[in-house]
């Protein structure tokens, strides 16, 4: 549906990909995949229209 998109959350070093599913009566979150990092600590996440890009870890503002 328009406006729906997958989300990625990290549980330790595992990337958990979930999808929100809406209906007229309820909303639920479905876990659709788990990705582990490769030897270079990169994740093979994406497909269809997801762009690929290498990013740097973000530092929490309190850590500066």
ChimeraX attribute file (.defattr): number of C-alpha atoms within 10 A of each C-alpha:
attribute: neighborCount
match mode: 1-to-1
recipient: residues
	/A:1	6
	/A:2	4
	/A:3	4
	/A:4	10
	/A:5	10
	/A:6	13
	/A:7	13
	/A:8	16
	/A:9	12
	/A:10	11
	/A:11	9
	/A:12	8
	/A:13	12
	/A:14	14
	/A:15	19
	/A:16	18
	/A:17	18
	/A:18	17
	/A:19	16
	/A:20	13
	/A:21	14
	/A:22	12
	/A:23	7
	/A:24	5
	/A:25	5
	/A:26	7
	/A:27	10
	/A:28	10
	/A:29	12
	/A:30	12
	/A:31	14
	/A:32	10
	/A:33	12
	/A:34	15
	/A:35	16
	/A:36	15
	/A:37	13
	/A:38	9
	/A:39	7
	/A:40	6
	/A:41	8
	/A:42	12
	/A:43	15
	/A:44	11
	/A:45	17
	/A:46	10
	/A:47	8
	/A:48	5
	/A:49	6
	/A:50	8
	/A:51	8
	/A:52	10
	/A:53	5
	/A:54	7
	/A:55	7
	/A:56	5
	/A:57	6
	/A:58	6
	/A:59	8
	/A:60	7
	/A:61	6
	/A:62	5
	/A:63	5
	/A:64	5
